[in-house]
Amino acid sequence: MGRKTASYPGTLVVPTRRLRLGRPSAPVLLGGACLLLVGALCVYLRLDLVRSALVEIVVFGAMREARLRRALLEARAARNELRLAIDTIPTIVWSTNADGTVNFVNRAWRDFTGLSAEHAADGGWLETLHPDEAALVQATRSAAIAAGRPYELDVRLRQADGTYRSVLRRAVPLRDESGRIVQWYGSGTDIDDLKRAEAALRESEAFLAEAQRLSRTGSFGWDLARAELRWSEETFRIFEYDPEREVPTVEHVIRRTHPDDLDTVGQAIDRVTHDKQDWDLDHRLLMPDGRVKYVHVVARAARHAGGVEFVGAVMDVTATRRAQRLARRARERVLSARFTAALEERTRLAREIHDTLLQGFTGVALQLTAVAHRTPDAATAAALGDVIALAQRTLDEARQAVWDLRTPLVTGGTLADALRETAEQALRGSELGLELEVAGAPYPVAAPVEAAIARVLQESLANAVKHADARAVWVRLRYAPRGLSLSVRDDGRGFQVDPEFRGYGGHWGLLGMRERAIELQGSLRVESAPDCGTAVLLRIPRRVPAPLPSA
């Protein structure tokens, strides 16, 4: 009464009094016989009162004996059922005395190790421990027994075939009401398959993380019902957040987005949350130290009972963009060098033709003119005049061809000034009116682009002078953020346009103008119809030098 009982976590406590059941003892049998004799004597003496009392005593003793026998049978049945259950469960179970001596192992333990219960009780259980872990098990077990505390170990246990499997060992003490340990009970769970699966999963995750790091591709999950995102290590690395300190959200993405791309990213997020469809997006990131990254994001919608979750990847394409930009600049430099070399060669040819053939034709024409003046015969003089006129026309055409061969002069002043000078020179000697308009804010233009625009203007005006029979020409140069455009319109007779320019070959004609536009990734369109004039429209995209993104 009033006794306090000590208890510990994981400790079993049972009463100290035990019900001892067995066969009826000799004193009980002797007492019963005496009662029978007394009863018989009472009958003989005809003592009714005593006889009734003795009968009741005999009946009570018989009933108590019956209850004891029934309790004994029930206890034996419960013990057998418990032993059967312990032997049937697919878990290793054992028990030891308070000092650690093994006194029971179940069938699962025996089947697993191939050892008998007697051998285990004699210390054979130590043979089942892995040599590298036997000392650890014994030390941990002894310390737990000394301290009276439960213990748990993940160790390897030898099977009957000599192989080892990982087993999770747990043991707890059983205490009586006074807190004294009377028994230890332990269990072992085979976790070898689980550990192999965990190792395979860790290896797979390590391979995936390394592959993502090498390819600079991170993965993410975004459940629209929650504000948080799930990022892989590489995604944290791309956005440059600490996975130990940050829980990623959409706000973290916005925080790293380049200011010039905020509207695009915001519109994409709104569209995705509304449409809940697959999506992909290219945008830039601005790091805290000012570096710019280019990323490509792609995601697929996975629908489930709770809603929609996006599973996607984010790829750092900064190095790819840098390589593409370097390749494009190299290609532009090659095209520019080829274009410059071709123009220089044309200029050289024009100079050679001017200094040789044209000078020679000029001398011939002068001599014919002198001969015509000295000839008294009118018919001969008239014939020589026709020859002189033909030579003069040939000289004019040759000079025009030489002028066409030479590179237009666009190095001095602005592009608009150079185009005006080119147009006035092309229309010199004709009666065509010229109107030139410049729209937009001027900005620097690469030399190949200036040369191409000047050549297109030169050829368009030459066609208007020679073939259009026009009265006026309108030239408009427009500077736009995305590029330059040039339009040359006349009010001449016009012609039927072949979309493929197959009928316009020759020396730097319409086909040559289109080829120049294509070389600069631009376009050239010709609009014309009989008696409706002609319009030549040239568009060339703007090339703005930009700093290379940091690696």
C-alpha positions as CSV (number, residue, x, y, z in Angstrom):
1,M,0.0,0.0,0.0
2,G,1.4,3.4,-1.0
3,R,4.5,1.7,-2.7
4,K,6.0,3.7,-5.6
5,T,7.0,1.8,-8.7
6,A,10.0,3.0,-10.9
7,S,9.3,3.1,-14.7
8,Y,11.5,3.8,-17.7
9,P,10.7,4.5,-21.4
10,G,10.3,1.2,-23.3
11,T,10.1,-0.8,-20.0
12,L,7.4,-3.4,-19.3
13,V,6.1,-3.7,-15.7
14,V,4.3,-6.7,-14.3
15,P,3.0,-7.5,-10.7
16,T,5.3,-9.5,-8.4
17,R,2.6,-11.8,-7.2
18,R,2.1,-14.7,-9.6
19,L,-0.7,-17.2,-9.7
20,R,0.9,-20.6,-9.1
21,L,-1.2,-23.4,-10.7
22,G,-0.5,-27.1,-10.4
23,R,-1.9,-30.4,-9.2
24,P,-4.0,-30.5,-5.9
25,S,-1.7,-30.8,-3.0
26,A,-1.7,-33.7,-0.4
27,P,-3.0,-31.5,2.5
28,V,-6.0,-30.5,0.4
29,L,-6.8,-34.1,-0.3
30,L,-6.3,-35.1,3.4
31,G,-8.5,-32.2,4.6
32,G,-11.3,-33.3,2.2
33,A,-11.1,-36.8,3.6
34,C,-11.3,-35.6,7.2
35,L,-14.4,-33.5,6.3
36,L,-16.0,-36.6,4.8
37,L,-15.4,-38.6,8.0
38,V,-16.8,-35.8,10.2
39,G,-19.8,-35.6,7.9
40,A,-20.4,-39.2,8.2
41,L,-20.1,-39.0,12.0
42,C,-22.6,-36.2,12.0
43,V,-25.0,-38.3,10.0
44,Y,-24.5,-41.0,12.4
45,L,-25.2,-38.8,15.4
46,R,-28.1,-37.2,13.5
47,L,-26.8,-33.7,14.1
48,D,-28.7,-31.9,11.3
49,L,-27.1,-28.5,11.9
50,V,-23.5,-29.7,11.9
51,R,-24.3,-31.9,9.0
52,S,-25.5,-29.0,6.9
53,A,-22.4,-26.9,7.6
54,L,-20.0,-29.7,6.8
55,V,-21.8,-30.4,3.5
56,E,-21.4,-26.8,2.5
57,I,-17.7,-26.8,3.3
58,V,-17.2,-30.0,1.2
59,V,-19.1,-28.5,-1.7
60,F,-17.1,-25.2,-1.5
61,G,-13.8,-27.2,-1.5
62,A,-14.9,-29.2,-4.5
63,M,-15.9,-26.0,-6.5
64,R,-12.6,-24.3,-5.6
65,E,-10.7,-27.4,-6.9
66,A,-12.7,-27.3,-10.1
67,R,-12.0,-23.5,-10.6
68,L,-8.3,-24.1,-10.0
69,R,-8.2,-26.9,-12.6
70,R,-10.1,-24.8,-15.1
71,A,-7.7,-21.8,-14.6
72,L,-4.8,-24.2,-15.0
73,L,-6.1,-25.4,-18.3
74,E,-6.8,-21.9,-19.6
75,A,-3.4,-20.7,-18.6
76,R,-1.7,-23.6,-20.4
77,A,-3.8,-22.9,-23.5
78,A,-3.0,-19.1,-23.4
79,R,0.7,-20.0,-23.1
80,N,0.6,-22.4,-26.0
81,E,-1.3,-19.8,-28.1
82,L,1.3,-17.1,-27.2
83,R,4.2,-19.5,-28.1
84,L,2.5,-20.3,-31.4
85,A,2.0,-16.7,-32.2
86,I,5.6,-15.8,-31.4
87,D,6.8,-18.7,-33.5
88,T,4.5,-17.7,-36.4
89,I,5.2,-14.0,-36.8
90,P,7.8,-13.2,-39.5
91,T,10.0,-11.4,-37.0
92,I,12.9,-12.5,-35.0
93,V,12.1,-12.6,-31.3
94,W,14.2,-13.6,-28.3
95,S,14.3,-13.2,-24.6
96,T,17.1,-13.2,-21.9
97,N,17.3,-13.3,-18.2
98,A,18.1,-10.1,-16.3
99,D,21.8,-10.8,-16.7
100,G,21.6,-11.2,-20.5
101,T,21.6,-15.0,-20.7
102,V,19.5,-16.2,-23.6
103,N,16.5,-18.3,-22.5
104,F,14.3,-18.2,-25.6
105,V,14.5,-17.7,-29.4
106,N,11.6,-18.1,-31.7
107,R,11.3,-20.2,-34.8
108,A,12.0,-17.2,-37.1
109,W,15.4,-16.7,-35.3
110,R,16.2,-20.4,-35.6
111,D,15.2,-20.6,-39.3
112,F,17.2,-17.4,-40.1
113,T,20.4,-18.5,-38.4
114,G,20.1,-22.2,-38.7
115,L,21.0,-22.7,-35.0
116,S,19.0,-24.5,-32.3
117,A,17.6,-22.8,-29.2
118,E,20.0,-24.8,-27.0
119,H,23.0,-23.7,-29.0
120,A,21.8,-20.1,-28.8
121,A,21.3,-20.4,-25.0
122,D,24.9,-21.7,-24.7
123,G,26.2,-18.4,-26.3
124,G,26.1,-19.6,-29.9
125,W,24.1,-16.5,-30.8
126,L,27.4,-14.6,-30.8
127,E,28.5,-16.7,-33.9
128,T,25.7,-15.0,-35.9
129,L,27.2,-11.5,-35.6
130,H,29.4,-10.1,-38.3
131,P,33.0,-10.1,-37.2
132,D,33.3,-6.4,-37.9
133,E,30.3,-5.6,-35.7
134,A,30.5,-8.2,-32.9
135,A,32.4,-6.0,-30.5
136,L,30.0,-3.1,-31.1
137,V,26.9,-5.3,-30.4
138,Q,28.3,-6.7,-27.2
139,A,29.5,-3.3,-25.9
140,T,26.1,-1.7,-26.6
141,R,24.2,-4.7,-25.1
142,S,26.3,-4.7,-22.0
143,A,26.0,-1.0,-21.5
144,A,22.2,-1.2,-21.9
145,I,21.9,-4.1,-19.4
146,A,24.0,-2.2,-16.9
147,A,22.0,1.0,-17.2
148,G,18.7,-0.8,-17.6
149,R,17.9,1.1,-20.8
150,P,16.4,-0.1,-24.1
151,Y,18.8,-0.2,-27.0
152,E,18.6,-0.4,-30.8
153,L,21.2,-1.4,-33.4
154,D,21.4,-1.7,-37.1
155,V,23.8,-4.6,-37.7
156,R,24.4,-7.6,-40.0
157,L,23.3,-11.1,-39.0
158,R,24.5,-14.3,-40.6
159,Q,22.0,-16.5,-42.3
160,A,21.9,-20.3,-42.4
161,D,23.6,-20.2,-45.8
162,G,26.5,-18.1,-44.5
163,T,25.5,-14.8,-46.1
164,Y,24.8,-11.7,-44.0
165,R,21.7,-9.5,-44.1
166,S,21.1,-6.2,-42.3
167,V,18.8,-6.6,-39.2
168,L,17.4,-3.9,-37.0
169,R,17.8,-5.2,-33.4
170,R,15.7,-3.7,-30.6
171,A,15.5,-4.8,-26.9
172,V,13.5,-3.5,-23.9
173,P,13.6,-4.6,-20.2
174,L,10.7,-6.1,-18.3
175,R,10.4,-4.8,-14.7
176,D,8.4,-5.9,-11.7
177,E,6.4,-3.5,-9.5
178,S,9.5,-2.6,-7.5
179,G,11.4,-1.6,-10.7
180,R,13.7,-4.5,-10.7
181,I,14.5,-6.0,-14.2
182,V,13.3,-9.6,-14.4
183,Q,13.6,-10.2,-18.1
184,W,14.8,-8.7,-21.5
185,Y,12.7,-9.0,-24.7
186,G,14.2,-8.3,-28.1
187,S,13.1,-8.4,-31.7
188,G,15.0,-8.3,-35.1
189,T,13.6,-6.9,-38.3
190,D,15.2,-7.8,-41.7
191,I,15.8,-4.4,-43.3
192,D,18.4,-5.6,-45.9
193,D,16.1,-5.1,-48.9
194,L,15.1,-1.7,-47.5
195,K,18.7,-0.6,-47.1
196,R,19.6,-1.8,-50.6
197,A,16.6,0.1,-52.0
198,E,17.7,3.2,-50.1
199,A,21.3,2.8,-51.4
200,A,20.0,2.4,-54.9
201,L,17.8,5.5,-54.5
202,R,20.7,7.5,-53.1
203,E,22.9,6.4,-56.0
204,S,20.2,7.3,-58.5
205,E,19.8,10.7,-56.9
206,A,23.5,11.3,-57.0
207,F,23.7,10.4,-60.7
208,L,20.7,12.7,-61.4
209,A,22.3,15.5,-59.4
210,E,25.6,15.1,-61.3
211,A,23.8,14.9,-64.6
212,Q,21.9,18.1,-63.8
213,R,25.1,19.8,-62.7
214,L,26.9,18.8,-65.9
215,S,24.1,19.8,-68.2
216,R,23.1,22.8,-66.1
217,T,19.6,21.6,-66.0
218,G,17.6,21.8,-62.7
219,S,14.1,20.3,-62.0
220,F,11.2,21.7,-60.1
221,G,7.7,21.0,-59.1
222,W,4.9,23.5,-58.7
223,D,1.6,22.6,-57.2
224,L,-0.8,25.4,-57.9
225,A,-2.7,24.7,-54.7
226,R,0.4,25.7,-52.7
227,A,2.7,28.7,-52.7
228,E,5.9,26.7,-52.3
229,L,7.9,25.2,-55.1
230,R,10.1,22.1,-55.0
231,W,13.6,22.6,-56.4
232,S,16.5,20.3,-57.1
233,E,20.0,21.2,-56.0
234,E,20.9,22.4,-59.5
235,T,17.8,24.7,-59.6
236,F,19.0,26.2,-56.3
237,R,22.5,26.6,-57.9
238,I,21.1,28.3,-61.1
239,F,19.0,30.8,-59.1
240,E,21.9,31.1,-56.6
241,Y,19.8,30.5,-53.4
242,D,20.9,28.6,-50.3
243,P,18.8,25.4,-50.0
244,E,19.5,25.3,-46.2
245,R,18.0,28.7,-45.6
246,E,15.4,29.3,-48.4
247,V,12.1,27.7,-49.1
248,P,11.5,28.5,-52.8
249,T,8.4,30.3,-53.9
250,V,7.3,32.1,-57.0
251,E,8.5,35.3,-55.3
252,H,12.0,33.9,-55.4
253,V,11.8,33.5,-59.2
254,I,10.5,37.1,-59.6
255,R,13.2,38.4,-57.3
256,R,15.9,37.0,-59.7
257,T,14.2,37.9,-63.0
258,H,15.8,40.6,-65.1
259,P,13.9,43.9,-64.9
260,D,13.4,44.0,-68.7
261,D,11.8,40.5,-68.6
262,L,9.5,41.1,-65.5
263,D,6.4,41.8,-67.6
264,T,7.0,38.7,-69.8
265,V,7.5,36.4,-66.8
266,G,4.5,37.9,-65.0
267,Q,2.2,37.5,-68.0
268,A,3.4,33.9,-68.3
269,I,2.7,33.1,-64.7
270,D,-0.8,34.6,-65.0
271,R,-1.5,32.6,-68.1
272,V,-0.2,29.4,-66.6
273,T,-2.3,29.7,-63.5
274,H,-5.4,30.4,-65.5
275,D,-5.0,27.9,-68.4
276,K,-3.2,25.1,-66.5
277,Q,-1.5,23.9,-69.7
278,D,2.0,22.9,-70.7
279,W,4.3,25.9,-71.1
280,D,7.9,27.0,-71.9
281,L,9.6,30.3,-71.5
282,D,12.9,32.0,-72.2
283,H,14.1,34.9,-70.0
284,R,17.0,36.4,-68.2
285,L,18.1,36.3,-64.6
286,L,19.9,39.2,-62.9
287,M,22.2,38.0,-60.1
288,P,22.9,40.1,-57.0
289,D,26.5,40.8,-58.3
290,G,25.1,42.1,-61.7
291,R,25.8,39.0,-63.8
292,V,23.1,38.1,-66.3
293,K,22.0,34.5,-67.0
294,Y,19.8,33.2,-69.8
295,V,17.4,30.4,-68.8
296,H,15.0,28.2,-70.7
297,V,12.1,26.8,-68.7
298,V,9.8,24.0,-69.8
299,A,7.0,22.4,-67.8
300,R,4.3,19.8,-68.2
301,A,0.9,19.8,-66.4
302,A,0.3,16.7,-64.2
303,R,-3.4,16.5,-63.1
304,H,-4.4,14.7,-59.9
305,A,-7.3,14.6,-57.6
306,G,-6.1,17.7,-55.7
307,G,-5.7,19.8,-58.8
308,V,-2.8,20.5,-61.2
309,E,1.0,20.3,-60.5
310,F,3.6,21.4,-63.0
311,V,6.7,19.2,-63.3
312,G,9.4,20.9,-65.3
313,A,13.1,21.7,-65.9
314,V,15.0,25.0,-65.9
315,M,18.1,25.1,-68.2
316,D,21.0,27.5,-67.8
317,V,21.6,28.3,-71.5
318,T,24.0,31.2,-70.8
319,A,27.0,29.4,-72.3
320,T,25.0,28.4,-75.4
321,R,23.8,31.9,-76.0
322,R,27.3,33.2,-75.6
323,A,28.6,30.6,-78.1
324,Q,25.8,31.5,-80.5
325,R,26.6,35.2,-80.3
326,L,30.3,34.6,-80.8
327,A,29.5,32.4,-83.9
328,R,27.1,35.0,-85.3
329,R,29.7,37.8,-84.9
330,A,32.3,35.6,-86.5
331,R,30.0,34.9,-89.4
332,E,29.2,38.6,-89.7
333,R,32.9,39.4,-89.7
334,V,33.5,36.8,-92.5
335,L,30.6,38.2,-94.5
336,S,31.9,41.7,-94.0
337,A,35.4,40.8,-95.0
338,R,34.1,39.0,-98.2
339,F,31.9,42.0,-99.0
340,T,34.7,44.4,-98.5
341,A,37.1,42.3,-100.6
342,A,34.5,42.1,-103.4
343,L,33.9,45.9,-103.3
344,E,37.6,46.6,-103.4
345,E,38.0,44.3,-106.4
346,R,35.2,46.0,-108.2
347,T,36.7,49.4,-107.4
348,R,40.1,48.2,-108.8
349,L,38.4,46.9,-111.9
350,A,36.5,50.1,-112.4
351,R,39.8,52.1,-112.1
352,E,41.6,49.8,-114.5
353,I,38.7,50.1,-117.1
354,H,38.6,53.8,-116.7
355,D,42.4,54.2,-117.1
356,T,42.6,51.9,-120.1
357,L,39.5,51.1,-122.2
358,L,37.7,54.4,-121.5
359,Q,40.7,56.5,-122.1
360,G,41.3,54.6,-125.4
361,F,37.7,55.0,-126.5
362,T,37.9,58.7,-125.7
363,G,41.0,59.0,-127.8
364,V,39.4,57.2,-130.7
365,A,36.3,59.4,-130.5
366,L,38.5,62.6,-130.5
367,Q,40.4,61.4,-133.6
368,L,37.2,60.6,-135.4
369,T,35.9,64.0,-134.6
370,A,39.0,65.6,-136.0
371,V,38.8,63.5,-139.2
372,A,35.1,64.4,-139.6
373,H,36.0,68.1,-139.5
374,R,38.7,67.8,-142.1
375,T,36.7,65.7,-144.5
376,P,35.2,67.7,-147.4
377,D,32.8,65.0,-148.4
378,A,29.4,65.6,-146.7
379,A,28.3,62.0,-146.9
380,T,31.6,60.8,-145.3
381,A,31.3,63.5,-142.7
382,A,27.8,62.4,-141.9
383,A,28.8,58.8,-141.6
384,L,31.7,59.7,-139.3
385,G,29.2,61.8,-137.2
386,D,27.1,58.7,-136.7
387,V,30.2,56.7,-135.7
388,I,31.2,59.5,-133.3
389,A,27.6,59.5,-131.8
390,L,27.7,55.8,-131.3
391,A,31.1,56.0,-129.6
392,Q,29.9,58.8,-127.4
393,R,26.9,56.7,-126.3
394,T,29.2,53.7,-125.7
395,L,31.4,55.9,-123.6
396,D,28.5,57.2,-121.5
397,E,27.3,53.6,-120.9
398,A,30.8,52.5,-120.0
399,R,31.2,55.4,-117.6
400,Q,27.9,54.5,-116.0
401,A,29.0,50.9,-115.7
402,V,32.3,52.0,-114.1
403,W,30.4,54.2,-111.7
404,D,28.2,51.3,-110.8
405,L,31.3,49.1,-110.1
406,R,32.7,51.6,-107.6
407,T,31.7,51.5,-104.0
408,P,29.3,54.3,-103.0
409,L,30.9,56.9,-100.8
410,V,29.1,56.6,-97.4
411,T,32.0,57.2,-95.1
412,G,31.7,61.0,-94.9
413,G,28.8,62.5,-92.8
414,T,25.6,60.7,-92.0
415,L,24.0,57.9,-93.9
416,A,21.2,60.3,-95.0
417,D,23.8,62.8,-96.4
418,A,25.5,60.0,-98.3
419,L,22.2,58.7,-99.7
420,R,21.2,62.2,-100.8
421,E,24.6,62.6,-102.6
422,T,24.2,59.2,-104.2
423,A,20.7,60.0,-105.4
424,E,21.7,63.4,-106.8
425,Q,24.6,61.9,-108.7
426,A,22.4,59.1,-110.1
427,L,19.8,61.6,-111.3
428,R,22.2,64.1,-112.7
429,G,21.4,65.0,-116.3
430,S,17.8,63.7,-116.0
431,E,14.6,65.6,-115.5
432,L,13.4,63.5,-112.6
433,G,12.3,65.3,-109.5
434,L,13.7,63.9,-106.1
435,E,12.1,64.0,-102.7
436,L,14.2,62.4,-99.8
437,E,12.7,61.9,-96.3
438,V,14.4,60.6,-93.2
439,A,12.2,59.3,-90.3
440,G,13.2,58.2,-86.8
441,A,16.2,58.9,-84.6
442,P,19.4,58.1,-86.5
443,Y,21.9,55.7,-84.9
444,P,25.2,54.2,-86.0
445,V,25.0,51.6,-88.8
446,A,27.6,49.0,-89.9
447,A,29.6,49.7,-93.1
448,P,28.2,46.7,-94.9
449,V,24.6,47.8,-94.2
450,E,25.4,51.4,-95.4
451,A,26.9,50.0,-98.6
452,A,23.9,47.7,-99.2
453,I,21.4,50.6,-98.8
454,A,23.4,52.8,-101.1
455,R,23.7,50.1,-103.7
456,V,19.9,49.4,-103.6
457,L,19.2,53.2,-103.9
458,Q,21.6,53.5,-106.8
459,E,20.2,50.6,-108.7
460,S,16.6,51.6,-108.1
461,L,17.3,55.2,-109.4
462,A,19.2,53.9,-112.4
463,N,16.2,51.7,-113.3
464,A,13.9,54.6,-112.9
465,V,16.1,56.8,-115.2
466,K,16.6,54.1,-117.9
467,H,13.4,52.2,-118.0
468,A,10.6,53.8,-116.0
469,D,10.0,57.0,-118.0
470,A,9.1,58.6,-114.6
471,R,8.6,62.2,-113.7
472,A,9.5,62.0,-109.9
473,V,11.1,59.7,-107.4
474,W,10.4,59.5,-103.7
475,V,13.0,58.1,-101.3
476,R,12.3,57.4,-97.6
477,L,14.8,56.2,-95.1
478,R,13.3,55.1,-91.7
479,Y,15.3,54.4,-88.5
480,A,13.3,52.0,-86.3
481,P,14.3,50.2,-83.0
482,R,14.3,46.8,-84.8
483,G,16.1,47.9,-88.0
484,L,16.4,50.2,-91.0
485,S,14.0,50.4,-94.0
486,L,14.4,52.1,-97.4
487,S,11.7,52.7,-99.9
488,V,12.2,54.1,-103.4
489,R,9.0,54.9,-105.4
490,D,8.5,56.3,-108.9
491,D,5.5,57.2,-111.0
492,G,6.8,55.5,-114.1
493,R,5.3,53.0,-116.4
494,G,5.8,50.0,-114.1
495,F,6.2,46.4,-115.1
496,Q,5.0,42.9,-114.2
497,V,7.0,41.6,-111.2
498,D,8.3,38.1,-111.1
499,P,8.3,37.1,-107.4
500,E,11.4,34.9,-107.8
501,F,13.2,37.6,-109.9
502,R,14.0,34.9,-112.5
503,G,13.7,37.4,-115.4
504,Y,16.0,40.0,-113.9
505,G,19.5,38.9,-114.1
506,G,22.4,41.0,-115.3
507,H,24.9,43.3,-113.6
508,W,23.7,44.1,-110.1
509,G,20.1,44.3,-111.0
510,L,17.0,43.4,-108.9
511,L,18.4,39.9,-108.3
512,G,21.6,41.4,-107.0
513,M,19.7,43.8,-104.7
514,R,17.8,40.9,-103.2
515,E,21.0,38.9,-102.7
516,R,22.5,41.8,-100.8
517,A,19.5,42.0,-98.5
518,I,19.6,38.2,-97.8
519,E,23.3,38.4,-96.9
520,L,22.4,40.9,-94.2
521,Q,19.4,38.8,-93.0
522,G,17.1,41.4,-94.4
523,S,14.4,41.3,-97.1
524,L,13.7,43.1,-100.4
525,R,10.3,43.4,-102.0
526,V,9.4,45.0,-105.3
527,E,5.9,46.3,-106.0
528,S,4.9,47.3,-109.5
529,A,2.3,46.9,-112.2
530,P,2.0,48.3,-115.7
531,D,1.2,52.0,-115.7
532,C,1.2,52.0,-111.8
533,G,4.8,52.9,-111.0
534,T,7.4,50.9,-109.1
535,A,8.3,50.7,-105.4
536,V,11.4,49.0,-104.0
537,L,11.2,48.2,-100.3
538,L,14.3,47.2,-98.4
539,R,14.4,46.1,-94.7
540,I,17.5,45.2,-92.7
541,P,17.4,44.2,-89.0
542,R,19.4,46.3,-86.6
543,R,22.7,45.0,-85.2
544,V,23.3,46.4,-81.8
545,P,26.6,45.3,-80.1
546,A,25.9,43.9,-76.6
547,P,28.1,42.7,-73.9
548,L,28.6,38.9,-73.7
549,P,26.9,37.2,-70.8
550,S,29.1,36.0,-68.0
551,A,29.9,32.3,-68.0
